[in-house]
């Protein structure tokens, strides 16, 4: 090989090494930004709520370049670096989950949360979905069932305007003076329910929190930064008010709904981070629950404290359209596991026939 050929080969090797190293550094920086800066600085926030898959676009041409140079010395070093970068991309930046936190055993409570806005949902469609998936309790947002349709199909049901609860177990509406007229004035306020399941009583908080949509669509406009900051401040305020609803609760609780926050959000971590995220712990895949034409993001959650084990969590394609997908979590209360060995006679009893929507005495 001539001197000029050797020089050309070294130049190509240097360019390849530099490209792989720079891309690895960029991906590591993006991962740290998503983990620690979403809802703290706007570029990271846009990435956290936006199409994270674009960060993987350079991976394929770089992989082809590395494989084309596979016979060159030290190229395997580049291949390993690229493989590690791909791992950080998939599991770090894009938040792919393996379901490593799944608990064994039968899950006695199956909870669904679904924002049904922008869909063609009917009470009959929800009924079919809940029966097919054996859902026990469903927290719905942007609920259209002002005619109490699910109740006519045999479910315990409460209509609160934006928020609804559909349950196979009897429940009581909390924090509301008159459940029958709650839909007239509650708006987007979180709603808390006490549910009498065969395994014991627990509470569920249904939430629908501030969206970032308006802040993002105004990107680049006049006073955009001010609007963005105000939007995120309101999102934090709403999360803190919702979390305050759980203060002093003495029974196990579940929080479900459209949080409009990815799990990496600083707001989410500060207010909700001490709770078990069902999909984060025992889901598999990306778990996107909100979709646009170009990407998906996981902003709907089912959360629970240490009173619960998570057996499985998964996302279904919406059978009735819309831009959100139903998230289903199978949860096992720890007190149920403890009582299993005691026998059925020691299991907690349902406290009488309580109709959904009944005022708490």
Phi, psi and omega in degrees: 000136181287165179298321180294324178294318178295320179296320179295320178295319178295322179296318178294320177297319179295318179297320179295312180298318180295317181297315180296318181293317180296317180296318178299318178295319179296316180297318178298319178295319178294321178299313179296322179296316180294321183289326191237350190237358178294129186072014174244316174231145191291325179299317178293326179295319177298321178292318182296325180264356189252196183281090182294338183297338180296337179291343180269355185301320179289348186296317184293308179298325177294320178296319178298317180298316180295315181294327177293336181256022190296337180277351181281152177299146174065008181290333179295333176298318178293322181296318178295319179297321180291322178295319177294322177297319178298322178296317178296321178299308187290312187268338180262292184294313185269352170062049174285133182249148183252355181071032185292341183266016182293134176264145180278164179105177182274134178268113183281347180234121178245115187249139175237139168238139182203123169275111186263011176297156180063019181243176177254039188291144171231162178299323179295322179292318176296320178300314180296317181296314183293324178287321180295322181266002179057047180284135177269316183222132178237125173260117183250144174240156188052049188282129181262006192271059177292345179269007179059036182305313181300330179295324180291341180264009173102003181266149164289131190215143173225131177252118180244021183097258177287323186254140176227159171231132176238128188214146171273348178257150175293150181211167178236138176277129182253162173064015182232125182292318182224094181303330184294335181245011183300326183298340184283338188219354184285322181067235183261014180296138176302151180232137184246139183229146172251122190247130180262092179268159179302332180275354180138174181272137173217164177249151176231131175253119180263125185233151171216101191259171186306132177272152177269000188305310183295324179293324181284319183294338178271012183306127177088351181281175179297134179059028181299318182300321178295316178295321180297312180298318179296321179297315180290328175295318178293322178298319178295317181299316181294321177298317181293322177294321178295316181296328179297337179296339183267357182296128177081002179292131185259354180246163178302147183230156171230139175245128183218145176153192179265098182280341186054035178219131170287162184295336181279352182303139176298322177298312179301312183297321182290317187267321188243357190295342180279352180266152175291124173270116189302310181289321179301326182271318188227016173270163178232132181105200180272331175067031182297133180244347179233134186232142166243185179294334188251341186196171175234162179210149182261099183235358173257137188219156165240120184241151178205148176280193186290356177291348189237147164260151174252121180270323182192150173216140183205160180244135178254153168293135181295125180284352181232029175076199183095171183256008173241154177245148178289133175254128183240133179233134176257114187241142177243118176291136182298327179293332177292319179296321181292326184275345183303320183283350182274340182105159186296331184292343180264357181291148179295147183263148172290132187276064174079171182279103179249119182283143174301136180090000180287143178289137179284134182272000000 
